[in-house]
């Protein structure tokens, strides 16, 4: 027993520093850094949610938006849709109208997210996480509400229009892609044209950057609907003549074109916005 006590005492004196330094080795440092970084970006996430719910101006804008959506759906409900052609046409155009509504919503609620950091943006650049993670935090905090709103709008209008299964599937898939792309565009353009010294959100929306974003977002929605018109036309002809005229080659080209457009439109502005914020002196 005495020998064991002596060995423990000597080892404690001789190897304590080595044991302590081993606990501060690379593994422990990495874990500590990861914990700090994850807590940092999570704090920004919580902060954004709290600011949204505390800002009464945001709620008034939401109520106004809800009123406009109710009027929009009521007008759809009152449309005289007597023929298959008219019902299919309105159902398809409804996808584009929903896309334009989402573009306006993203301008109002998503585009200003970066600029709303205000003069304290220097704290974000000094925080233990990258600008890239900061922008992705803005992306993910906005994408779920926009997809939910878009699917709700499409779902209710499809129910009122009694849409065919093909158009119903196409409308939901399209509106999800549009929501994802518009979120990336809004965050990216917001980072590319930030306005940290403003008194209210309306100054951010009406800025040059806001106008440029709105032009690009509307053009993107128009281009998407124009490409979708090709397979929808083939589907309509198939139903009209009771004969399959859906050409696999044409459908493949349309799908690949839409994927390429969505990838570029969503992630190129995010990349350019990140580079702009990293190079800024704020």
C-alpha positions as protocol buffer text, in pm:
chain_id: "A"
residue {
  index: 1
  type: UNK
  ca { x: 0 y: 0 z: 0 }
}
residue {
  index: 2
  type: UNK
  ca { x: 281 y: 239 z: 92 }
}
residue {
  index: 3
  type: UNK
  ca { x: 452 y: 161 z: -241 }
}
residue {
  index: 4
  type: UNK
  ca { x: 133 y: 242 z: -436 }
}
residue {
  index: 5
  type: UNK
  ca { x: 92 y: 572 z: -250 }
}
residue {
  index: 6
  type: UNK
  ca { x: 453 y: 667 z: -327 }
}
residue {
  index: 7
  type: UNK
  ca { x: 413 y: 578 z: -698 }
}
residue {
  index: 8
  type: UNK
  ca { x: 92 y: 781 z: -728 }
}
residue {
  index: 9
  type: UNK
  ca { x: 256 y: 1080 z: -556 }
}
residue {
  index: 10
  type: UNK
  ca { x: 564 y: 1070 z: -781 }
}
residue {
  index: 11
  type: UNK
  ca { x: 359 y: 1023 z: -1101 }
}
residue {
  index: 12
  type: UNK
  ca { x: 137 y: 1314 z: -1002 }
}
residue {
  index: 13
  type: UNK
  ca { x: 440 y: 1537 z: -966 }
}
residue {
  index: 14
  type: UNK
  ca { x: 618 y: 1419 z: -1280 }
}
residue {
  index: 15
  type: UNK
  ca { x: 332 y: 1371 z: -1528 }
}
residue {
  index: 16
  type: UNK
  ca { x: 69 y: 1624 z: -1420 }
}
residue {
  index: 17
  type: UNK
  ca { x: 175 y: 1881 z: -1680 }
}
residue {
  index: 18
  type: UNK
  ca { x: 173 y: 1617 z: -1956 }
}
residue {
  index: 19
  type: UNK
  ca { x: -173 y: 1500 z: -1852 }
}
residue {
  index: 20
  type: UNK
  ca { x: -304 y: 1857 z: -1841 }
}
residue {
  index: 21
  type: UNK
  ca { x: -156 y: 1942 z: -2180 }
}
residue {
  index: 22
  type: UNK
  ca { x: -301 y: 1622 z: -2329 }
}
residue {
  index: 23
  type: UNK
  ca { x: -647 y: 1730 z: -2216 }
}
residue {
  index: 24
  type: UNK
  ca { x: -587 y: 2056 z: -2400 }
}
residue {
  index: 25
  type: UNK
  ca { x: -470 y: 1874 z: -2712 }
}
residue {
  index: 26
  type: UNK
  ca { x: -611 y: 1916 z: -3061 }
}
residue {
  index: 27
  type: UNK
  ca { x: -920 y: 1704 z: -3002 }
}
residue {
  index: 28
  type: UNK
  ca { x: -1035 y: 1904 z: -2703 }
}
residue {
  index: 29
  type: UNK
  ca { x: -953 y: 2234 z: -2874 }
}
residue {
  index: 30
  type: UNK
  ca { x: -1153 y: 2137 z: -3183 }
}
residue {
  index: 31
  type: UNK
  ca { x: -1453 y: 2036 z: -2973 }
}
residue {
  index: 32
  type: UNK
  ca { x: -1434 y: 2359 z: -2777 }
}
residue {
  index: 33
  type: UNK
  ca { x: -1413 y: 2565 z: -3096 }
}
residue {
  index: 34
  type: UNK
  ca { x: -1703 y: 2377 z: -3252 }
}
residue {
  index: 35
  type: UNK
  ca { x: -1914 y: 2437 z: -2942 }
}
residue {
  index: 36
  type: UNK
  ca { x: -1833 y: 2809 z: -2948 }
}
residue {
  index: 37
  type: UNK
  ca { x: -1910 y: 2838 z: -3320 }
}
residue {
  index: 38
  type: UNK
  ca { x: -2234 y: 2643 z: -3298 }
}
residue {
  index: 39
  type: UNK
  ca { x: -2347 y: 2851 z: -3002 }
}
residue {
  index: 40
  type: UNK
  ca { x: -2258 y: 3168 z: -3192 }
}
residue {
  index: 41
  type: UNK
  ca { x: -2462 y: 3094 z: -3504 }
}
residue {
  index: 42
  type: UNK
  ca { x: -2747 y: 2957 z: -3292 }
}
residue {
  index: 43
  type: UNK
  ca { x: -2749 y: 3285 z: -3099 }
}
residue {
  index: 44
  type: UNK
  ca { x: -2795 y: 3474 z: -3427 }
}
residue {
  index: 45
  type: UNK
  ca { x: -3078 y: 3236 z: -3517 }
}
residue {
  index: 46
  type: UNK
  ca { x: -3256 y: 3297 z: -3185 }
}
residue {
  index: 47
  type: UNK
  ca { x: -3197 y: 3671 z: -3216 }
}
residue {
  index: 48
  type: UNK
  ca { x: -3359 y: 3684 z: -3561 }
}
residue {
  index: 49
  type: UNK
  ca { x: -3667 y: 3500 z: -3438 }
}
residue {
  index: 50
  type: UNK
  ca { x: -3705 y: 3727 z: -3134 }
}
residue {
  index: 51
  type: UNK
  ca { x: -3669 y: 4042 z: -3344 }
}
residue {
  index: 52
  type: UNK
  ca { x: -3935 y: 3920 z: -3586 }
}
residue {
  index: 53
  type: UNK
  ca { x: -4191 y: 3850 z: -3314 }
}
residue {
  index: 54
  type: UNK
  ca { x: -4115 y: 4173 z: -3127 }
}
residue {
  index: 55
  type: UNK
  ca { x: -4141 y: 4394 z: -3435 }
}
residue {
  index: 56
  type: UNK
  ca { x: -4505 y: 4504 z: -3460 }
}
residue {
  index: 57
  type: UNK
  ca { x: -4439 y: 4642 z: -3807 }
}
residue {
  index: 58
  type: UNK
  ca { x: -4373 y: 4289 z: -3933 }
}
residue {
  index: 59
  type: UNK
  ca { x: -4706 y: 4168 z: -3794 }
}
residue {
  index: 60
  type: UNK
  ca { x: -4900 y: 4451 z: -3958 }
}
residue {
  index: 61
  type: UNK
  ca { x: -4738 y: 4362 z: -4290 }
}
residue {
  index: 62
  type: UNK
  ca { x: -4835 y: 3997 z: -4240 }
}
residue {
  index: 63
  type: UNK
  ca { x: -5197 y: 4092 z: -4173 }
}
residue {
  index: 64
  type: UNK
  ca { x: -5202 y: 4306 z: -4488 }
}
residue {
  index: 65
  type: UNK
  ca { x: -5052 y: 4018 z: -4685 }
}
residue {
  index: 66
  type: UNK
  ca { x: -5313 y: 3779 z: -4544 }
}
residue {
  index: 67
  type: UNK
  ca { x: -5592 y: 4014 z: -4653 }
}
residue {
  index: 68
  type: UNK
  ca { x: -5452 y: 4031 z: -5007 }
}
residue {
  index: 69
  type: UNK
  ca { x: -5427 y: 3651 z: -5023 }
}
residue {
  index: 70
  type: UNK
  ca { x: -5790 y: 3615 z: -4913 }
}
residue {
  index: 71
  type: UNK
  ca { x: -5899 y: 3855 z: -5189 }
}
residue {
  index: 72
  type: UNK
  ca { x: -5685 y: 3663 z: -5440 }
}
residue {
  index: 73
  type: UNK
  ca { x: -5838 y: 3327 z: -5343 }
}
residue {
  index: 74
  type: UNK
  ca { x: -6189 y: 3472 z: -5341 }
}
residue {
  index: 75
  type: UNK
  ca { x: -6143 y: 3596 z: -5699 }
}
residue {
  index: 76
  type: UNK
  ca { x: -6027 y: 3250 z: -5805 }
}
residue {
  index: 77
  type: UNK
  ca { x: -6330 y: 3095 z: -5639 }
}
residue {
  index: 78
  type: UNK
  ca { x: -6563 y: 3326 z: -5835 }
}
residue {
  index: 79
  type: UNK
  ca { x: -6408 y: 3256 z: -6176 }
}
residue {
  index: 80
  type: UNK
  ca { x: -6651 y: 3095 z: -6427 }
}
residue {
  index: 81
  type: UNK
  ca { x: -6456 y: 2780 z: -6514 }
}
residue {
  index: 82
  type: UNK
  ca { x: -6695 y: 2589 z: -6738 }
}
residue {
  index: 83
  type: UNK
  ca { x: -6456 y: 2409 z: -6975 }
}
residue {
  index: 84
  type: UNK
  ca { x: -6157 y: 2180 z: -6926 }
}
residue {
  index: 85
  type: UNK
  ca { x: -5937 y: 2414 z: -7131 }
}
residue {
  index: 86
  type: UNK
  ca { x: -6024 y: 2721 z: -6923 }
}
residue {
  index: 87
  type: UNK
  ca { x: -5980 y: 2536 z: -6594 }
}
residue {
  index: 88
  type: UNK
  ca { x: -5639 y: 2399 z: -6704 }
}
residue {
  index: 89
  type: UNK
  ca { x: -5527 y: 2740 z: -6828 }
}
residue {
  index: 90
  type: UNK
  ca { x: -5619 y: 2917 z: -6503 }
}
residue {
  index: 91
  type: UNK
  ca { x: -5460 y: 2637 z: -6300 }
}
residue {
  index: 92
  type: UNK
  ca { x: -5133 y: 2677 z: -6489 }
}
residue {
  index: 93
  type: UNK
  ca { x: -5134 y: 3058 z: -6475 }
}
residue {
  index: 94
  type: UNK
  ca { x: -5202 y: 3032 z: -6103 }
}
residue {
  index: 95
  type: UNK
  ca { x: -4852 y: 2884 z: -6059 }
}
residue {
  index: 96
  type: UNK
  ca { x: -4701 y: 3198 z: -6210 }
}
residue {
  index: 97
  type: UNK
  ca { x: -4922 y: 3429 z: -6004 }
}
residue {
  index: 98
  type: UNK
  ca { x: -4823 y: 3245 z: -5687 }
}
residue {
  index: 99
  type: UNK
  ca { x: -4458 y: 3282 z: -5790 }
}
residue {
  index: 100
  type: UNK
  ca { x: -4500 y: 3658 z: -5833 }
}
residue {
  index: 101
  type: UNK
  ca { x: -4663 y: 3676 z: -5488 }
}
residue {
  index: 102
  type: UNK
  ca { x: -4367 y: 3488 z: -5338 }
}
residue {
  index: 103
  type: UNK
  ca { x: -4126 y: 3727 z: -5510 }
}
residue {
  index: 104
  type: UNK
  ca { x: -4301 y: 4022 z: -5343 }
}
residue {
  index: 105
  type: UNK
  ca { x: -4305 y: 3844 z: -5006 }
}
residue {
  index: 106
  type: UNK
  ca { x: -3934 y: 3762 z: -5029 }
}
residue {
  index: 107
  type: UNK
  ca { x: -3857 y: 4127 z: -5110 }
}
residue {
  index: 108
  type: UNK
  ca { x: -4047 y: 4238 z: -4801 }
}
residue {
  index: 109
  type: UNK
  ca { x: -3932 y: 3980 z: -4547 }
}
residue {
  index: 110
  type: UNK
  ca { x: -3614 y: 3806 z: -4673 }
}
residue {
  index: 111
  type: UNK
  ca { x: -3420 y: 4064 z: -4874 }
}
residue {
  index: 112
  type: UNK
  ca { x: -3377 y: 4300 z: -4572 }
}
residue {
  index: 113
  type: UNK
  ca { x: -3247 y: 4027 z: -4336 }
}
residue {
  index: 114
  type: UNK
  ca { x: -2878 y: 4108 z: -4386 }
}
residue {
  index: 115
  type: UNK
  ca { x: -2927 y: 4485 z: -4376 }
}
residue {
  index: 116
  type: UNK
  ca { x: -3129 y: 4458 z: -4054 }
}
residue {
  index: 117
  type: UNK
  ca { x: -2807 y: 4374 z: -3870 }
}
residue {
  index: 118
  type: UNK
  ca { x: -2747 y: 4749 z: -3896 }
}
residue {
  index: 119
  type: UNK
  ca { x: -2437 y: 4918 z: -3763 }
}
residue {
  index: 120
  type: UNK
  ca { x: -2364 y: 4618 z: -3542 }
}
residue {
  index: 121
  type: UNK
  ca { x: -2271 y: 4405 z: -3843 }
}
residue {
  index: 122
  type: UNK
  ca { x: -1907 y: 4437 z: -3741 }
}
residue {
  index: 123
  type: UNK
  ca { x: -1993 y: 4208 z: -3450 }
}
residue {
  index: 124
  type: UNK
  ca { x: -2098 y: 3941 z: -3700 }
}
residue {
  index: 125
  type: UNK
  ca { x: -1763 y: 3967 z: -3879 }
}
residue {
  index: 126
  type: UNK
  ca { x: -1583 y: 3944 z: -3543 }
}
residue {
  index: 127
  type: UNK
  ca { x: -1792 y: 3646 z: -3429 }
}
residue {
  index: 128
  type: UNK
  ca { x: -1645 y: 3291 z: -3423 }
}
residue {
  index: 129
  type: UNK
  ca { x: -1823 y: 3186 z: -3744 }
}
residue {
  index: 130
  type: UNK
  ca { x: -1781 y: 3271 z: -4109 }
}
residue {
  index: 131
  type: UNK
  ca { x: -1986 y: 3505 z: -4325 }
}
residue {
  index: 132
  type: UNK
  ca { x: -2085 y: 3199 z: -4527 }
}
residue {
  index: 133
  type: UNK
  ca { x: -2249 y: 3040 z: -4221 }
}
residue {
  index: 134
  type: UNK
  ca { x: -2413 y: 3372 z: -4139 }
}
residue {
  index: 135
  type: UNK
  ca { x: -2577 y: 3384 z: -4484 }
}
residue {
  index: 136
  type: UNK
  ca { x: -2685 y: 3021 z: -4465 }
}
residue {
  index: 137
  type: UNK
  ca { x: -2846 y: 3095 z: -4129 }
}
residue {
  index: 138
  type: UNK
  ca { x: -3051 y: 3367 z: -4299 }
}
residue {
  index: 139
  type: UNK
  ca { x: -3134 y: 3123 z: -4579 }
}
residue {
  index: 140
  type: UNK
  ca { x: -3262 y: 2846 z: -4352 }
}
residue {
  index: 141
  type: UNK
  ca { x: -3456 y: 3076 z: -4120 }
}
residue {
  index: 142
  type: UNK
  ca { x: -3650 y: 3211 z: -4421 }
}
residue {
  index: 143
  type: UNK
  ca { x: -3694 y: 2909 z: -4645 }
}
residue {
  index: 144
  type: UNK
  ca { x: -3940 y: 2707 z: -4433 }
}
residue {
  index: 145
  type: UNK
  ca { x: -4197 y: 2989 z: -4390 }
}
residue {
  index: 146
  type: UNK
  ca { x: -4177 y: 3077 z: -4761 }
}
residue {
  index: 147
  type: UNK
  ca { x: -4227 y: 2714 z: -4871 }
}
residue {
  index: 148
  type: UNK
  ca { x: -4516 y: 2678 z: -4626 }
}
residue {
  index: 149
  type: UNK
  ca { x: -4681 y: 2996 z: -4751 }
}
residue {
  index: 150
  type: UNK
  ca { x: -4634 y: 2899 z: -5117 }
}
residue {
  index: 151
  type: UNK
  ca { x: -4770 y: 2546 z: -5068 }
}
residue {
  index: 152
  type: UNK
  ca { x: -5065 y: 2680 z: -4870 }
}
residue {
  index: 153
  type: UNK
  ca { x: -5146 y: 2928 z: -5147 }
}
residue {
  index: 154
  type: UNK
  ca { x: -5118 y: 2662 z: -5417 }
}
residue {
  index: 155
  type: UNK
  ca { x: -5303 y: 2399 z: -5214 }
}
residue {
  index: 156
  type: UNK
  ca { x: -5608 y: 2614 z: -5143 }
}
residue {
  index: 157
  type: UNK
  ca { x: -5628 y: 2749 z: -5499 }
}
residue {
  index: 158
  type: UNK
  ca { x: -5588 y: 2398 z: -5645 }
}
residue {
  index: 159
  type: UNK
  ca { x: -5871 y: 2275 z: -5425 }
}
residue {
  index: 160
  type: UNK
  ca { x: -6097 y: 2557 z: -5545 }
}
residue {
  index: 161
  type: UNK
  ca { x: -6006 y: 2497 z: -5908 }
}
residue {
  index: 162
  type: UNK
  ca { x: -6037 y: 2117 z: -5880 }
}
residue {
  index: 163
  type: UNK
  ca { x: -5703 y: 2079 z: -6055 }
}
residue {
  index: 164
  type: UNK
  ca { x: -5601 y: 1760 z: -6239 }
}
residue {
  index: 165
  type: UNK
  ca { x: -5344 y: 1539 z: -6063 }
}
residue {
  index: 166
  type: UNK
  ca { x: -5068 y: 1619 z: -6314 }
}
residue {
  index: 167
  type: UNK
  ca { x: -5110 y: 1995 z: -6275 }
}
residue {
  index: 168
  type: UNK
  ca { x: -5146 y: 1961 z: -5899 }
}
residue {
  index: 169
  type: UNK
  ca { x: -4816 y: 1771 z: -5869 }
}
residue {
  index: 170
  type: UNK
  ca { x: -4647 y: 2011 z: -6110 }
}
residue {
  index: 171
  type: UNK
  ca { x: -4770 y: 2318 z: -5920 }
}
residue {
  index: 172
  type: UNK
  ca { x: -4649 y: 2192 z: -5581 }
}
residue {
  index: 173
  type: UNK
  ca { x: -4308 y: 2084 z: -5716 }
}
residue {
  index: 174
  type: UNK
  ca { x: -4266 y: 2415 z: -5900 }
}
residue {
  index: 175
  type: UNK
  ca { x: -4365 y: 2632 z: -5605 }
}
residue {
  index: 176
  type: UNK
  ca { x: -4119 y: 2449 z: -5377 }
}
residue {
  index: 177
  type: UNK
  ca { x: -3835 y: 2509 z: -5625 }
}
residue {
  index: 178
  type: UNK
  ca { x: -3940 y: 2870 z: -5670 }
}
residue {
  index: 179
  type: UNK
  ca { x: -3947 y: 2921 z: -5292 }
}
residue {
  index: 180
  type: UNK
  ca { x: -3596 y: 2777 z: -5250 }
}
residue {
  index: 181
  type: UNK
  ca { x: -3455 y: 2981 z: -5538 }
}
residue {
  index: 182
  type: UNK
  ca { x: -3620 y: 3308 z: -5433 }
}
residue {
  index: 183
  type: UNK
  ca { x: -3487 y: 3262 z: -5080 }
}
residue {
  index: 184
  type: UNK
  ca { x: -3133 y: 3222 z: -5210 }
}
residue {
  index: 185
  type: UNK
  ca { x: -3175 y: 3518 z: -5444 }
}
residue {
  index: 186
  type: UNK
  ca { x: -3319 y: 3741 z: -5172 }
}
residue {
  index: 187
  type: UNK
  ca { x: -3045 y: 3660 z: -4920 }
}
residue {
  index: 188
  type: UNK
  ca { x: -2775 y: 3688 z: -5186 }
}
residue {
  index: 189
  type: UNK
  ca { x: -2893 y: 4019 z: -5330 }
}
residue {
  index: 190
  type: UNK
  ca { x: -2945 y: 4149 z: -4976 }
}
residue {
  index: 191
  type: UNK
  ca { x: -2579 y: 4072 z: -4904 }
}
residue {
  index: 192
  type: UNK
  ca { x: -2468 y: 4211 z: -5240 }
}
residue {
  index: 193
  type: UNK
  ca { x: -2648 y: 4544 z: -5183 }
}
residue {
  index: 194
  type: UNK
  ca { x: -2658 y: 4586 z: -4803 }
}
residue {
  index: 195
  type: UNK
  ca { x: -2784 y: 4907 z: -4643 }
}
residue {
  index: 196
  type: UNK
  ca { x: -2680 y: 4905 z: -4279 }
}
residue {
  index: 197
  type: UNK
  ca { x: -2754 y: 5273 z: -4214 }
}
residue {
  index: 198
  type: UNK
  ca { x: -3130 y: 5300 z: -4257 }
}
residue {
  index: 199
  type: UNK
  ca { x: -3413 y: 5406 z: -4029 }
}
residue {
  index: 200
  type: UNK
  ca { x: -3680 y: 5157 z: -4144 }
}
residue {
  index: 201
  type: UNK
  ca { x: -3726 y: 4850 z: -4362 }
}
residue {
  index: 202
  type: UNK
  ca { x: -3906 y: 5038 z: -4639 }
}
residue {
  index: 203
  type: UNK
  ca { x: -3581 y: 5217 z: -4721 }
}
residue {
  index: 204
  type: UNK
  ca { x: -3416 y: 4880 z: -4777 }
}
residue {
  index: 205
  type: UNK
  ca { x: -3693 y: 4751 z: -5004 }
}
residue {
  index: 206
  type: UNK
  ca { x: -3708 y: 5068 z: -5214 }
}
residue {
  index: 207
  type: UNK
  ca { x: -3331 y: 5089 z: -5258 }
}
residue {
  index: 208
  type: UNK
  ca { x: -3151 y: 5027 z: -5586 }
}
residue {
  index: 209
  type: UNK
  ca { x: -3059 y: 4678 z: -5469 }
}
residue {
  index: 210
  type: UNK
  ca { x: -3422 y: 4602 z: -5386 }
}
residue {
  index: 211
  type: UNK
  ca { x: -3536 y: 4713 z: -5730 }
}
residue {
  index: 212
  type: UNK
  ca { x: -3264 y: 4505 z: -5899 }
}
residue {
  index: 213
  type: UNK
  ca { x: -3364 y: 4201 z: -5695 }
}
residue {
  index: 214
  type: UNK
  ca { x: -3731 y: 4247 z: -5783 }
}
residue {
  index: 215
  type: UNK
  ca { x: -3651 y: 4269 z: -6155 }
}
residue {
  index: 216
  type: UNK
  ca { x: -3438 y: 3953 z: -6146 }
}
residue {
  index: 217
  type: UNK
  ca { x: -3687 y: 3760 z: -5932 }
}
residue {
  index: 218
  type: UNK
  ca { x: -3982 y: 3845 z: -6159 }
}
residue {
  index: 219
  type: UNK
  ca { x: -3777 y: 3754 z: -6466 }
}
residue {
  index: 220
  type: UNK
  ca { x: -3682 y: 3423 z: -6302 }
}
residue {
  index: 221
  type: UNK
  ca { x: -4047 y: 3337 z: -6230 }
}
residue {
  index: 222
  type: UNK
  ca { x: -4147 y: 3435 z: -6586 }
}
residue {
  index: 223
  type: UNK
  ca { x: -3868 y: 3220 z: -6734 }
}
residue {
  index: 224
  type: UNK
  ca { x: -3967 y: 2924 z: -6517 }
}
residue {
  index: 225
  type: UNK
  ca { x: -4333 y: 2944 z: -6620 }
}
residue {
  index: 226
  type: UNK
  ca { x: -4235 y: 2983 z: -6986 }
}
residue {
  index: 227
  type: UNK
  ca { x: -4033 y: 2659 z: -6976 }
}
residue {
  index: 228
  type: UNK
  ca { x: -4309 y: 2478 z: -6786 }
}
residue {
  index: 229
  type: UNK
  ca { x: -4555 y: 2576 z: -7058 }
}
residue {
  index: 230
  type: UNK
  ca { x: -4388 y: 2325 z: -7293 }
}
residue {
  index: 231
  type: UNK
  ca { x: -4470 y: 2004 z: -7099 }
}
residue {
  index: 232
  type: UNK
  ca { x: -4808 y: 2145 z: -6991 }
}
residue {
  index: 233
  type: UNK
  ca { x: -4901 y: 2204 z: -7356 }
}
residue {
  index: 234
  type: UNK
  ca { x: -4800 y: 1847 z: -7445 }
}
residue {
  index: 235
  type: UNK
  ca { x: -5004 y: 1715 z: -7152 }
}
residue {
  index: 236
  type: UNK
  ca { x: -5307 y: 1917 z: -7260 }
}
residue {
  index: 237
  type: UNK
  ca { x: -5281 y: 1788 z: -7618 }
}
residue {
  index: 238
  type: UNK
  ca { x: -5257 y: 1433 z: -7484 }
}
residue {
  index: 239
  type: UNK
  ca { x: -5579 y: 1482 z: -7289 }
}
residue {
  index: 240
  type: UNK
  ca { x: -5752 y: 1663 z: -7576 }
}
residue {
  index: 241
  type: UNK
  ca { x: -5679 y: 1401 z: -7845 }
}
residue {
  index: 242
  type: UNK
  ca { x: -5663 y: 1105 z: -7606 }
}
residue {
  index: 243
  type: UNK
  ca { x: -5318 y: 1023 z: -7741 }
}
residue {
  index: 244
  type: UNK
  ca { x: -4978 y: 1036 z: -7570 }
}
residue {
  index: 245
  type: UNK
  ca { x: -4770 y: 1312 z: -7731 }
}
residue {
  index: 246
  type: UNK
  ca { x: -4535 y: 1361 z: -7434 }
}
residue {
  index: 247
  type: UNK
  ca { x: -4187 y: 1350 z: -7591 }
}
residue {
  index: 248
  type: UNK
  ca { x: -3927 y: 1216 z: -7341 }
}
residue {
  index: 249
  type: UNK
  ca { x: -3644 y: 1412 z: -7503 }
}
residue {
  index: 250
  type: UNK
  ca { x: -3828 y: 1744 z: -7475 }
}
residue {
  index: 251
  type: UNK
  ca { x: -3928 y: 1674 z: -7114 }
}
residue {
  index: 252
  type: UNK
  ca { x: -3566 y: 1588 z: -7025 }
}
residue {
  index: 253
  type: UNK
  ca { x: -3434 y: 1910 z: -7179 }
}
residue {
  index: 254
  type: UNK
  ca { x: -3696 y: 2116 z: -6993 }
}
residue {
  index: 255
  type: UNK
  ca { x: -3616 y: 1950 z: -6659 }
}
residue {
  index: 256
  type: UNK
  ca { x: -3239 y: 1993 z: -6700 }
}
residue {
  index: 257
  type: UNK
  ca { x: -3286 y: 2356 z: -6805 }
}
residue {
  index: 258
  type: UNK
  ca { x: -3502 y: 2427 z: -6501 }
}
residue {
  index: 259
  type: UNK
  ca { x: -3251 y: 2262 z: -6267 }
}
residue {
  index: 260
  type: UNK
  ca { x: -2965 y: 2466 z: -6415 }
}
residue {
  index: 261
  type: UNK
  ca { x: -3160 y: 2792 z: -6392 }
}
residue {
  index: 262
  type: UNK
  ca { x: -3261 y: 2727 z: -6031 }
}
residue {
  index: 263
  type: UNK
  ca { x: -2909 y: 2633 z: -5923 }
}
residue {
  index: 264
  type: UNK
  ca { x: -2756 y: 2943 z: -6081 }
}
residue {
  index: 265
  type: UNK
  ca { x: -3033 y: 3178 z: -5965 }
}
residue {
  index: 266
  type: UNK
  ca { x: -3026 y: 3048 z: -5608 }
}
residue {
  index: 267
  type: UNK
  ca { x: -2657 y: 3007 z: -5533 }
}
residue {
  index: 268
  type: UNK
  ca { x: -2473 y: 3258 z: -5755 }
}
residue {
  index: 269
  type: UNK
  ca { x: -2621 y: 3559 z: -5565 }
}
residue {
  index: 270
  type: UNK
  ca { x: -2534 y: 3385 z: -5235 }
}
residue {
  index: 271
  type: UNK
  ca { x: -2173 y: 3344 z: -5350 }
}
residue {
  index: 272
  type: UNK
  ca { x: -2141 y: 3701 z: -5477 }
}
residue {
  index: 273
  type: UNK
  ca { x: -2308 y: 3837 z: -5164 }
}
residue {
  index: 274
  type: UNK
  ca { x: -2067 y: 3645 z: -4941 }
}
residue {
  index: 275
  type: UNK
  ca { x: -1767 y: 3779 z: -5132 }
}
residue {
  index: 276
  type: UNK
  ca { x: -1904 y: 4132 z: -5102 }
}
residue {
  index: 277
  type: UNK
  ca { x: -1956 y: 4108 z: -4725 }
}
residue {
  index: 278
  type: UNK
  ca { x: -1614 y: 3950 z: -4671 }
}
residue {
  index: 279
  type: UNK
  ca { x: -1448 y: 4233 z: -4863 }
}
residue {
  index: 280
  type: UNK
  ca { x: -1645 y: 4510 z: -4690 }
}
residue {
  index: 281
  type: UNK
  ca { x: -1486 y: 4728 z: -4422 }
}
residue {
  index: 282
  type: UNK
  ca { x: -1796 y: 4741 z: -4200 }
}
